[in-house]
Amino acid sequence: MMKVKPSGLIAFILLILFGLGWQASGLSQKPDYGKIVGTWSLEVNAGNEYYYLTLELAVNEGKLGGKLSEQSGMFKDAPLLETAFDGQTLKYSVKIPTPPDGAERPAKFEMKLVDNKLDGAITIQDLEITAPVTGTKK
């Protein structure tokens, strides 16, 4: 059986606890919402048609949220659901009226933030549609 000096054992335990504490603190850090908060102009390329949206993002009580509007008035201030930003990728869902019949359907957005621009896609599962989305900050 190997004998360990008490001072060596204490140092080993402290090293493990410090390492676990450092990893846990890294997990609890929130991303820099300052990069994403604000008003964005989005362009959806739906094949033969383009849709222009306004995305407003804000932090309220430590949580990222916002609203989405269509610039010609098809819908206004639809609240974002399940909003997440990990420092690079913005994800949210929203219920909005959609072509061809104007029925309200859930839409999921996923966009990467690169050089202060958004690039990604909107998916409307009910219609089996995915379309590219780009965005610039106003």
C-alpha positions in Angstrom: 0.0 0.0 0.0 1.3 3.4 -1.0 1.6 6.0 1.7 0.7 9.6 0.8 1.8 12.5 2.9 -1.1 14.6 4.3 0.2 17.8 2.7 0.4 16.1 -0.7 -3.2 14.7 -0.4 -4.5 18.1 0.6 -2.8 19.7 -2.4 -4.2 17.0 -4.7 -7.8 17.5 -3.4 -7.5 21.3 -3.7 -6.3 20.9 -7.3 -9.3 18.7 -8.2 -11.7 21.1 -6.5 -10.2 24.1 -8.2 -10.4 22.4 -11.5 -14.0 21.4 -11.0 -14.9 24.9 -9.9 -13.2 26.5 -12.9 -15.1 24.2 -15.3 -18.5 24.9 -13.6 -17.9 28.6 -13.7 -17.2 28.4 -17.4 -20.5 26.6 -17.9 -22.5 29.2 -16.1 -21.2 32.2 -18.0 -23.7 33.9 -20.3 -22.8 34.8 -23.8 -22.2 38.5 -24.7 -25.7 39.5 -25.6 -24.4 43.0 -26.5 -23.3 41.6 -29.9 -26.8 40.5 -30.8 -29.2 42.9 -28.9 -30.7 45.6 -31.1 -32.8 45.9 -34.3 -32.0 43.8 -37.3 -33.2 43.9 -40.9 -33.8 40.4 -42.2 -34.2 39.2 -45.7 -35.9 35.9 -46.4 -35.2 34.4 -49.9 -38.2 32.2 -50.6 -37.4 31.3 -54.1 -39.4 33.6 -56.3 -40.3 35.9 -53.5 -38.4 37.9 -50.9 -39.8 38.8 -47.5 -38.4 41.7 -45.4 -38.6 41.4 -41.6 -37.6 43.5 -38.6 -36.2 41.6 -35.7 -35.9 43.4 -32.3 -33.8 41.7 -29.6 -33.5 42.8 -26.0 -32.4 41.4 -22.6 -35.1 41.5 -19.9 -34.3 40.1 -16.4 -31.2 38.4 -17.8 -33.0 36.6 -20.6 -32.8 37.2 -24.3 -36.1 37.8 -26.1 -37.7 40.0 -28.6 -40.3 40.4 -31.4 -40.5 40.0 -35.2 -42.4 42.1 -37.7 -42.9 41.9 -41.4 -42.0 45.3 -43.0 -45.1 45.6 -45.3 -47.5 44.9 -42.4 -48.4 41.2 -42.9 -47.7 40.8 -39.1 -46.3 43.0 -36.3 -44.6 42.4 -33.0 -44.9 38.6 -33.0 -43.2 37.5 -29.7 -40.1 35.2 -30.0 -40.2 31.9 -28.3 -37.4 29.7 -27.1 -34.8 32.4 -27.8 -31.2 31.3 -27.4 -27.8 32.8 -28.3 -24.5 31.0 -27.5 -22.2 33.8 -28.6 -22.3 32.6 -32.3 -25.6 31.1 -33.1 -29.0 32.8 -32.6 -32.0 30.5 -32.5 -35.7 31.3 -31.9 -39.2 30.2 -32.9 -42.2 32.4 -33.6 -45.8 31.9 -34.7 -46.5 34.0 -37.8 -49.0 34.1 -40.7 -47.5 32.4 -43.7 -48.3 32.1 -47.4 -50.1 30.6 -49.2 -53.2 31.0 -47.0 -52.1 33.4 -44.3 -52.6 30.8 -41.6 -50.5 31.2 -38.4 -47.7 28.6 -38.3 -44.6 28.0 -36.2 -41.4 29.1 -37.8 -37.9 28.3 -36.5 -34.9 30.6 -37.2 -31.3 29.6 -36.9 -28.6 32.1 -37.8 -24.9 32.5 -37.2 -23.4 35.9 -36.3 -20.4 36.6 -38.5 -18.8 40.0 -38.9 -21.9 41.7 -37.4 -24.2 40.0 -39.9 -26.6 37.2 -39.6 -26.7 34.3 -42.0 -28.9 31.2 -41.7 -32.3 29.8 -42.4 -36.0 29.8 -41.5 -37.8 26.5 -41.4 -41.6 26.1 -41.5 -42.1 22.4 -40.9 -45.9 22.4 -41.5 -45.1 23.5 -45.1 -41.9 21.5 -45.4 -40.1 24.8 -46.3 -36.6 25.9 -45.5 -35.4 29.3 -46.9 -32.1 31.2 -46.5 -32.2 34.3 -44.2 -29.6 37.1 -44.0 -29.6 40.0 -41.6 -27.9 43.3 -40.9 -28.0 45.4 -37.8 -29.7 48.7 -38.0 
